Amino acid sequence: MDPQGDQATYGVWKHKAQHLIRSLTTANQSFLNLGGDSLKALLVVSELLPFNYVAELGDLLRADSLATAAASLKYEVIAQTDQEPPAPYSLIKGGPDVDPTIYEDAYHATPFQEGIISAHRSNGGYVYHRAFNIKGYEIPRLQQSFQKAINANPIYRTSFLENGTAFLQAVNRQFQLPWQMICDISIEDYVSHNTSQDMDLGQPPIRAAIINGEILIVTMHQALFDFWSSKFLFQDAAAVYHNQPLVVRPPFNILVRHSQRLDENIAADFWSGYLRNAAATLLTTETAPFNALKRTIQFDLRTFTASAGVTTGALMYAAWSIILWKHTGSADITFAITLSGRDAPIPGIQDLNGPTMTTVPIRVRLEPNLADHHIVLPPIQIDVECNIIDRDLAVFNWPSELAQGTPSKWRPGVAEGIDSAQTAADILGEE
């Protein structure tokens, strides 16, 4: 690590630290002890890329000091061509099997997208509804704002087409967002009716409706977004509505190109070794009526995790592992976790439009005789943050042949849902 790298690391950290703490940042303190977490670490990793330094998320989270984290940085000059979108159809070997007069580009769906598309075809679901109160706003202008945002972002013009046993995502040259104007219906009834209506993934799975002239509901399939990017469409529509410039968002095919460059053999070797002799963790109890016990715990979770040197996620994984151990009798626990994928070494990854997240298995081997949290938590932290999160190969190349043979609880998935109606300020950016 050279002095320039140190300065880059400390400079980015100090900038982020202003939002984390009010005390002086020193290189002898760890990221977690200073109030950092996985989300803030993602931002630090992203902001180091313009300096040509690649930081592993796990290195930052597990390092005992910022100086140690800085020493682990890798200097990599990212070629200009890697910062530009790939040429149309260049990501498909043998050329496109789609009509180029209809589609401007096509490339393979990611493993995460394929997982939820397959699940959608089998059982439906994976459709998200977001509602806004737009009373007092100009509806034609709002419609135009959404259309301009869609025109500027290929992910919203994407259809999913069968390609043998896999799927292609093809970007339509032209796509007009379907709008419905409906009166005398409640939000709940509209959502219930539309949830039961299947979405045609052969067309861009996104539509909009205005209920009773006051409520805007945008319905979108989760193959198009993840939690991180879920607000991008609405932020961009708000920018157009207020005559502000659009954020330049890297297109999703940049992530697909990055994924295709990763070594599948290395990924397969990693997962085969990681899950060697692992038995699927399955709860065999019969389905019971839902019950919940509520208890308010006066406990500062952030202070505890910082002092223990772990993330909140690691604490939750530990708790869930112990629960599964108690119910199954096995101390070798495997279950699925979601990873954001926003730590990939791609310039502008924080603004990249599309679902970078994925679901992977995590294996936790507990020591039943060692109940103290200081013994249980750190191994989980190392397992999660070092063996999984900081491996691009694991995030983007969870091998499809392994996924097909895994229990359903390991497969990718995101729950469907609806936000309660929000004020127009949520979408239009007003106080």
C-alpha positions in Angstrom: 0.0 0.0 0.0 1.4 3.4 -1.0 0.9 6.8 0.6 -1.5 7.8 -2.1 -3.7 4.8 -1.2 -3.6 5.8 2.4 -4.7 9.3 1.6 -7.5 8.0 -0.7 -8.8 5.7 2.0 -8.6 8.2 4.8 -10.1 10.9 2.6 -13.1 8.8 1.6 -13.5 7.6 5.2 -13.4 11.1 6.7 -16.1 12.2 4.2 -18.3 9.3 5.3 -17.4 9.7 8.9 -19.1 13.1 9.0 -22.4 11.2 8.8 -21.4 8.5 11.2 -19.7 10.2 14.2 -18.9 13.6 15.5 -15.6 12.7 17.0 -12.2 12.8 15.4 -11.5 9.9 13.1 -8.2 8.1 13.6 -6.5 5.4 11.5 -6.1 3.3 14.7 -9.9 2.7 15.1 -11.8 0.1 13.2 -14.6 0.8 10.8 -17.2 -1.0 12.9 -16.1 0.7 16.2 -16.5 4.1 14.5 -20.2 3.3 13.8 -19.7 1.8 10.3 -21.9 -1.1 9.0 -22.3 -3.1 5.8 -24.3 -0.3 4.1 -21.8 2.4 4.8 -19.0 0.0 3.9 -20.6 -0.4 0.4 -20.5 3.4 0.0 -16.8 3.6 1.0 -15.9 0.8 -1.4 -17.7 2.6 -4.2 -16.1 5.9 -3.5 -12.6 4.4 -3.6 -13.1 3.3 -7.3 -12.5 6.7 -8.8 -9.0 6.6 -7.1 -8.4 3.2 -8.9 -8.4 1.4 -5.6 -10.4 -1.7 -5.1 -11.4 -2.6 -1.6 -13.0 -5.8 -0.5 -16.0 -5.3 1.7 -14.9 -8.1 4.1 -11.5 -6.5 4.5 -13.0 -3.2 5.6 -15.5 -4.8 8.0 -13.1 -7.3 9.7 -10.0 -5.0 9.9 -9.0 -4.0 13.4 -8.1 -0.5 12.2 -8.5 1.7 9.2 -4.8 1.5 8.7 -5.1 -2.3 8.3 -8.0 -1.8 5.9 -5.9 0.7 3.8 -3.0 -1.8 3.6 -5.3 -4.4 2.0 -6.4 -2.1 -0.9 -5.5 -3.1 -4.4 -4.5 -0.6 -7.1 -6.3 -1.4 -10.3 -6.7 1.0 -13.2 -10.1 0.4 -14.7 -9.9 0.6 -18.5 -12.1 3.3 -20.1 -13.8 0.6 -22.2 -14.8 -1.2 -19.0 -16.6 2.0 -17.9 -18.6 2.1 -21.1 -21.6 -0.1 -21.9 -20.9 -3.1 -24.0 -21.8 -3.0 -27.7 -25.3 -4.2 -28.5 -25.6 -8.0 -28.6 -21.9 -8.4 -27.8 -22.7 -10.4 -24.6 -24.4 -13.2 -26.5 -22.2 -15.8 -28.1 -23.1 -16.6 -31.7 -25.1 -13.4 -32.2 -28.7 -12.5 -31.2 -31.7 -14.8 -31.6 -34.1 -11.8 -31.4 -35.3 -9.3 -33.9 -32.9 -6.3 -33.8 -35.6 -4.1 -35.3 -37.6 -4.6 -32.1 -34.9 -5.0 -29.6 -31.9 -2.7 -29.3 -29.9 -5.2 -27.2 -30.1 -8.6 -25.5 -28.1 -10.4 -22.9 -28.4 -13.3 -20.5 -30.5 -12.9 -17.3 -28.5 -13.1 -14.1 -28.9 -16.1 -11.8 -31.0 -14.0 -9.4 -33.4 -12.9 -12.3 -33.7 -16.5 -13.6 -34.5 -17.7 -10.1 -37.4 -15.3 -9.5 -38.7 -15.7 -13.1 -38.8 -19.4 -12.7 -40.5 -19.1 -9.4 -43.0 -16.6 -10.9 -43.9 -19.0 -13.7 -44.5 -21.8 -11.2 -46.3 -19.9 -8.4 -46.8 -16.3 -9.6 -45.9 -13.5 -7.3 -42.8 -11.4 -7.2 -44.8 -8.4 -8.2 -44.5 -5.1 -6.3 -47.0 -2.3 -6.0 -46.1 1.2 -4.9 -48.8 3.7 -4.2 -48.6 7.5 -4.0 -51.0 10.3 -3.3 -50.8 12.6 -6.3 -53.7 14.9 -5.5 -53.1 18.4 -6.9 -50.5 17.3 -9.5 -50.8 17.5 -13.3 -51.5 14.0 -14.5 -50.4 14.4 -18.1 -47.1 16.0 -17.0 -46.6 13.2 -14.5 -47.2 10.6 -17.2 -44.7 12.3 -19.5 -42.2 12.4 -16.7 -42.4 8.6 -16.1 -42.1 8.0 -19.9 -38.9 10.0 -20.2 -37.4 8.2 -17.2 -38.3 4.9 -18.8 -36.8 6.0 -22.2 -33.6 6.8 -20.5 -33.2 3.5 -18.6 -33.0 0.3 -20.6 -34.0 -1.9 -17.6 -37.6 -0.5 -17.7 -37.9 -1.5 -21.3 -36.6 -5.0 -20.8 -38.6 -8.2 -21.7 -37.6 -11.7 -20.7 -37.5 -14.4 -23.4 -36.8 -18.1 -23.1 -33.4 -19.2 -24.4 -33.3 -23.0 -24.1 -33.2 -23.7 -20.4 -32.3 -20.1 -19.5 -33.6 -16.7 -20.2 -32.5 -13.7 -22.2 -33.4 -10.1 -21.3 -34.1 -8.1 -24.4 -34.3 -4.3 -24.4 -37.2 -2.9 -26.4 -36.5 0.0 -28.7 -39.9 1.4 -28.0 -42.1 0.9 -25.0 -45.0 3.0 -23.8 -45.8 2.6 -20.1 -49.4 1.2 -19.9 -51.7 3.5 -17.9 -55.1 2.8 -16.4 -57.6 5.3 -15.1 -59.9 3.6 -12.6 -62.7 5.1 -10.4 -64.7 3.8 -7.5 -62.2 1.2 -6.3 -60.0 1.1 -3.2 -56.2 0.6 -3.3 -56.5 -2.7 -1.6 -59.1 -4.0 -4.1 -57.0 -2.8 -7.1 -53.9 -4.5 -5.7 -55.7 -7.7 -4.9 -57.2 -7.8 -8.4 -53.9 -7.0 -10.2 -51.9 -9.4 -8.0 -54.1 -12.2 -9.3 -53.6 -11.2 -12.9 -50.3 -12.6 -14.2 -47.7 -10.3 -15.7 -46.5 -11.1 -19.2 -42.7 -11.2 -18.9 -42.5 -11.3 -22.7 -43.3 -7.6 -22.4 -41.6 -5.1 -20.0 -43.3 -6.1 -16.7 -44.2 -2.6 -15.5 -47.5 -0.7 -15.5 -49.2 2.2 -13.9 -52.7 3.1 -12.7 -54.4 6.2 -11.3 -57.1 5.4 -8.8 -60.0 7.8 -8.3 -57.9 10.6 -9.9 -55.7 10.9 -6.7 -53.7 7.7 -6.1 -50.9 6.6 -8.4 -50.0 2.9 -8.3 -46.9 1.6 -10.1 -46.7 -2.1 -10.5 -43.3 -3.7 -11.4 -41.9 -7.2 -11.5 -38.9 -7.7 -9.2 -36.8 -9.0 -12.0 -36.3 -5.3 -12.8 -35.1 -4.0 -9.5 -33.9 -4.6 -6.0 -34.3 -2.7 -2.8 -31.3 -0.4 -3.6 -32.7 0.6 -7.0 -36.4 0.5 -6.1 -36.7 4.3 -5.9 -34.7 5.1 -9.0 -37.7 5.3 -11.3 -39.6 7.6 -9.0 -36.5 9.8 -8.3 -36.0 10.1 -12.1 -39.6 10.9 -12.8 -39.5 13.5 -10.1 -36.4 15.1 -11.6 -38.1 15.3 -15.0 -41.3 16.7 -13.4 -39.3 19.5 -11.8 -37.2 20.2 -14.9 -34.1 18.9 -13.2 -31.4 16.8 -15.0 -31.6 13.1 -14.8 -29.0 11.1 -12.9 -26.8 9.2 -15.4 -27.3 5.6 -14.4 -25.0 2.8 -15.7 -27.1 0.3 -17.6 -27.6 -3.2 -16.3 -25.6 -4.8 -19.1 -22.4 -3.5 -17.5 -23.1 -5.8 -14.5 -24.0 -8.7 -16.8 -20.6 -8.2 -18.6 -18.8 -8.2 -15.2 -20.6 -11.4 -14.2 -19.7 -13.2 -17.5 -16.0 -12.4 -17.0 -15.8 -14.2 -13.7 -14.5 -17.7 -13.6 -17.3 -20.3 -13.2 -14.9 -23.1 -12.3 -13.5 -21.1 -9.4 -17.1 -20.4 -8.3 -18.1 -24.0 -8.5 -14.9 -25.1 -6.5 -15.7 -22.5 -3.8 -19.3 -23.6 -3.3 -18.5 -27.3 -3.5 -15.9 -26.8 -0.8 -18.1 -24.5 1.3 -21.1 -26.8 1.3 -19.1 -30.1 1.5 -21.0 -32.6 3.7 -23.6 -29.9 4.5 -27.1 -31.3 5.1 -30.1 -29.1 4.2 -31.6 -27.4 7.2 -35.3 -28.1 7.1 -38.0 -27.4 9.6 -40.1 -30.5 9.7 -42.8 -29.2 12.0 -46.3 -28.9 10.6 -47.7 -25.5 9.6 -49.3 -23.8 12.6 -51.4 -20.7 12.9 -49.3 -17.5 13.0 -48.5 -16.3 16.5 -46.4 -13.5 17.7 -45.0 -12.5 21.1 -44.2 -8.8 21.4 -41.6 -7.5 23.8 -39.9 -4.2 24.0 -36.2 -4.6 24.7 -34.3 -1.6 26.0 -31.1 -2.5 24.2 -28.7 -0.4 22.1 -28.1 -2.9 19.2 -25.7 -0.6 17.3 -23.5 0.0 20.4 -23.4 -3.7 21.1 -22.5 -4.8 17.6 -19.8 -2.1 17.4 -18.3 -3.2 20.7 -18.4 -6.8 19.7 -16.8 -6.0 16.3 -19.6 -7.5 14.2 -22.3 -6.2 11.9 -26.0 -6.3 12.7 -26.4 -8.8 9.9 -23.9 -11.2 11.5 -25.8 -10.9 14.8 -29.1 -11.7 13.1 -27.5 -14.7 11.4 -26.2 -15.9 14.7 -29.6 -15.6 16.3 -31.3 -17.4 13.5 -28.7 -20.1 13.5 -29.2 -20.8 17.2 -33.0 -20.9 16.7 -32.6 -23.4 13.9 -30.2 -25.5 16.0 -32.7 -25.6 18.8 -35.5 -26.7 16.4 -33.6 -29.2 14.3 -31.0 -30.5 16.8 -28.2 -30.0 14.3 -25.4 -27.5 15.1 -24.4 -27.4 11.4 -26.8 -24.9 10.0 -27.3 -23.8 6.4 -29.8 -21.1 5.2 -30.1 -18.4 2.6 -29.1 -14.8 2.9 -29.3 -11.9 0.5 -26.3 -9.9 -0.7 -26.6 -6.5 -2.3 -23.9 -6.9 -5.0 -23.2 -3.2 -4.7 -19.6 -3.8 -3.7 -18.7 -5.1 -7.2 -15.7 -3.1 -8.7 -17.8 -1.3 -11.3 -17.7 2.5 -11.5 -21.0 4.0 -10.6 -22.3 0.7 -9.1 -24.4 2.6 -6.6 -26.4 4.2 -9.4 -26.5 1.2 -11.6 -30.1 0.5 -12.5 -31.3 -3.1 -12.0 -31.2 -5.9 -9.5 -27.6 -6.5 -8.4 -28.7 -8.4 -5.3 -28.6 -12.2 -5.1 -29.3 -15.0 -2.7 -26.6 -17.4 -1.5 -26.4 -20.1 1.2 -24.6 -19.4 4.4 -23.3 -22.2 6.6 -22.8 -21.7 10.3 -21.3 -24.5 12.4 -22.1 -23.7 16.1 -20.3 -25.0 19.1 -23.1 -26.0 21.5 -20.9 -25.9 24.5 -19.8 -22.3 23.8 -22.8 -20.1 24.3 -21.0 -16.9 24.9 -21.7 -14.3 22.1 -18.0 -13.3 21.9 -17.3 -16.8 20.8 -20.3 -17.4 18.6 -20.4 -14.1 16.6 -16.8 -13.5 15.3 -16.7 -16.8 13.3 -20.0 -15.9 11.7 -18.7 -12.5 10.9 -15.6 -14.0 9.2 -17.7 -16.5 7.4 -20.2 -13.9 6.0 -18.1 -10.9 5.4 -14.9 -12.6 4.2 -15.8 -15.9 2.6 -19.0 -14.7 0.8 -19.5 -10.9 0.5 -16.1 -10.0 -0.8 -16.2 -12.7 -3.5 -17.6 -11.5 -6.8 -17.5 -15.1 -7.9 -19.9 -16.1 -5.1 -22.2 -13.1 -5.6 -22.7 -13.4 -9.3 -21.8 -17.0 -10.1 -23.9 -19.2 -7.8 -23.8 -22.0 -10.3 -27.1 -22.8 -11.9 -26.5 -26.5 -11.9 -26.1 -26.3 -8.1 -29.1 -24.1 -7.7 -31.3 -26.6 -9.6 -30.5 -29.3 -7.0 -30.8 -27.2 -3.9 -33.8 -27.1 -1.5 -36.4 -24.5 -2.3 -35.5 -22.5 0.8 -32.0 -21.8 -0.8 -33.4 -20.5 -4.0 -33.5 -16.7 -4.7 -36.6 -14.8 -3.8 -38.0 -11.5 -2.7 -41.4 -11.1 -1.1 -44.1 -9.2 -2.9 -45.6 -6.2 -1.2 -47.2 -2.8 -1.4 -46.2 0.4 0.2 -49.0 2.4 1.8 -50.0 5.4 -0.1 -47.4 8.1 0.4 -47.7 11.8 -0.2 -46.8 13.3 -3.5 -43.7 14.8 -1.9 -42.3 11.3 -1.8 -42.2 11.1 -5.5 -42.1 14.7 -6.5 -39.4 15.8 -4.1 -41.2 18.6 -2.2 -41.1 19.3 1.5 
